[in-house]
């Protein structure tokens, strides 16, 4: 019968997906898989009533207008962090006081990805929701169906909610960035951002093209006889059901074995094809977990051990000089390639020439390198070697490496500056900043595209971006019609960005993003700012004399006046923000941490300021509220220690809903 054949095909394809994406042990060739899939698809088209939600054909994506909030049936908690052996032992002591001595522990690598909850009814995948604030997330079921490591049908018809971490393998991340860079599209900062950005695409056909995977790490079973009595047994049962469980999970008899596990993976983690930033240690007994319970934000029966930032030594081969948008010359260390915190590092920041002098960095030195916040490599120390004293002392440059102009010092500043208005490196840096997210937010315009446009003489400054046609973009190497359309459209859309973004894009001296927002709140147009004298500007709260003089000078420079007139003639018309102004949050200081679901942190900051509040980057006793999103950092811990009020995103939105 047809239904028997369809069921056979579904089972074979689902089994093949499990073998390939979960066990990483394929048993069908690509040709055999494609033949079965094509046959199933044809039969379902012929007999549409036999198409079911667990069919492999349902992994094909679609387009959604938005994601909808969904309240979790079981709350998803955060984890408390530990950073050394002593903190782990203290946590274990607290556990054993409640549950007795010799408590078994389970150690799992902490995957640096996106937490989600999967719901199965009678073994069929029915819903997938992001972690959100732990209470409410977003329903992204359609997108999650495209992740082939997530089973659409379990090997047993059970009711279960499973928590897991969506991640992108490092090799896939590197491939995605290479492809995006060649097309002038967005480049992701790390695999976690790539995974998060991919899984939250409104067009799930895009998600389907990204190589995403998952490791599951816990479950809640409903109405199941002989339910697992321990966490480890539960994980093995999930594996039996068809879920992808991290193969490096380990059952430990005590804390000493758990610490050995942490030490082992502090170095072995860099050989993995996925990012991990620590180890999650859990009490194995589920009854003991129940006795221990939860704090307001985290389980008492689990803790996360965070790996320390790695430091490695390597040889400094050269010092390269980069010219930024302001003309500042930044020295960059060119290193003998070295493996650091999961990636190969060949370049590292030296900050400025005073730092080179302070460290006594010399070309040929052996230097110690680490990653600031595990992202940006920097030189932190020169190693004491016999060769050091034999190497020539580094002498700062006197001329610009890009245009050969004399470099100048500015009073009270540590940088050297190129003040030539024709410096090619400075001009391209200004254009790169103009298109950046904080400025005019022009997507698909990466450094490689900007360099091509500049080299081919399509543009010589930021204004020229608004003269470009689709045909201009299509003349660039590797750019096809769709990419050209995306770039052209993004440029056109930027013409109506808010005034503060345009002011930021101008890159005026002493004027950053926050000062630009202050000016945009005080003045409604570029003309209004131009008509303001230094005294008027300096009286604005948050501006002051030095910034006022810089703004006045910029708006009265003939070249800048001509530039603004050209922008206007090309249709660049900054709009006023529509957010209401009130004093509802007057006198309140907010600190933001973690990823928000309904807005970016910048957007939340804008709302806070519009309602009379202030934002700060650090938590103190003077902080009024800490607004917490997904995966918050150490600011949350500090807020709890100081007794500062903690707000979820939903609580914040409830607080301001009448003013939006």
Steps between C-alpha positions, in 0.01 A plus 500: 500500500602861440485591868737215588748617237479860626558388859795288390654794310449738794659255742798436272562871438460591868735216592750623242480855638561363851800295387649790303427805718488349850728196495712646215506149352310503166366171369339619174685657208391848388351344186298244696377770741395729214313216328300418813428869567382560142270197516348613831445853372328371186270270698403780742417727208285224351335419837508829700281359779785262587748784563569523875695747722776244566574456129858593398351708218371744764852626569469735201475860623250779445470872565345644817403861569618481862568266790234476767563486876435168671493444876710203608314224680813444708725797574852501355749617763845653469812356663722640774867521399817377668850585386744285700537177698431666835164637385406158363586334832293755693202431272546125556513552877163678488356214296628228732360680806154454348536160337775319692856409407631337182248653263543388138542782250454526124737718297404633158676749275323838505410565135527862389177514303132591524281331765167361382218278627351224283157347569400151381153351527476123451848518353419766237680838501228764546672814627839669536546817707799722576608542861400869505497624858446147631126551544400603147684433176425515128338219302751410225366153424518539122865601512594221740344243268774585249772389747552138399655397832160570662278191461151562364391163637651316797572129511236466775159679526572694820395844624811700588642851506870509416743789551796539271755736353493589130851556367690546177813288445821704474571378146150604389543837672825568315344394169194724557717803578720439195191482277345811657824694473532417130140623445541810717247371749500493881795327666424337837723562803496140627319167450244580770390821325485313171280229651272752672467710184429193288237344725306827530464567127143586401568310179567148624628395157808704595523309830482177303809600301706563814680200646350499850500220753395437861607331821223427750578531870182436706140385481164495675300180439124481543295190582780256439532173695844417640626855446880545541607550864822685417607771257752271332239229445271768357767613254563142385125455452487818290775353287295182461199709390705653217639823648856621456676481837854635535731196491731658759245477784653330805368355825733595790502347849607819679623856456864395449400306189292796381799735542715255303239517222512882500881502484501243222265703277665836572743411220326218309204729420696677226511180295121484486299620200268704722548780752488423873574751774479277806363190670153453651511288816171351623391286793415163346214395728169651384346462848796691644451766233141535612606535865757769417261703283569840347594856586308779326709450185700177513488138620690430821586153367709622206781744435699613197879492518629767259833444327756779562618710203797325342842661467765370259845613393609552142747702294424857391598514133414861420297804606243610243354851506127556438342839438153546649213731406635779721849471355630329816785258431450168680783248528407134450724207587557251216563166668633160417169307473396352833192311622319712761159438660378290211630692199825574320626848586740694275418858604460666840435852629785713637260792572742793450868594496504582871396140564783374277743713703353386834528132408830559312370301205759435230466326165632146550391479866320203651175646633210379710162531327148458638149572382317790662153364585615191305450689173767763423864384521740742671865500602522510880868437573847464349661174612837526674737341248874545429415624149292796621791733582668427166197619301473865386263721701183574303488859372153644423445617140524862394305464174169340410552152354208553259561849358847598634366816669676617816335363813412741779444480875194656659516656840382271776468194270721193468437428131685628196273639227502527122322827416504461123152525349613280210629204700350192331504282813334771706233558235405130475493478882254792507278325245513173697392689812225683306336169402546342846212397727551790742501755216287474183454122536544413131492121472694281252782758471803324647860629489579294189212657304592851617864445400391379156273801452784731603768329290274499193429871561126460539528686832753731663297589811182404686279738301583310182317196636173682421601548135546125439265304275426128493710479185799643691474227762465229234832602347680391817677167505286217638184713534185366333161660450348404836800626699508819293130555569552443875784752514322762291177463701681526833671822389165648397335398829773676697391837362232530767696384803445705820703820542716351776627229263604756240678705768680185614597420140664845466766377747552845646790529740392428862147409380401137543166320487374630834590865430333469159180387677519799735534741206214330312275539804581873524486589129258381234721552191855551376413864430401555863835367618686718250317810626592431865801687641766347724339639815161346419661165418717494814199561728338172391523239775760244392675719241737750660751748357740264318224310318312824424807648331552182298135492382502871415824464305367198307175672400682814384771330296443576130569141391251364752237757404539391136479133607172558687353687203592210271339250736182706500495519120542121481196446721663436838235633735549399866172453686407594854437214740140421582556382855306704757685727740410478867658502844364160604852360557655827621773439756517128421820334379482176302769244419425258215643147471425202278315476168150652483238334281268787401761771449873554495677636808561824308126532434423435867755767598332747265162435662646543850659833406185624328311432821747703704717215629871432463703195405831387639749232399576389855295395804537694827295583810363798306354274228119502507430198278689230311313399184580134431471322168606156383847377606578787741857564610669574833297822538206288614709337773622839622143637503385209714788553744415871530126444526423698183152445351515257205252534213419245231427638155126438548504687832680791334246512216217490755664793684509722190199373301292815558776718354567302182 
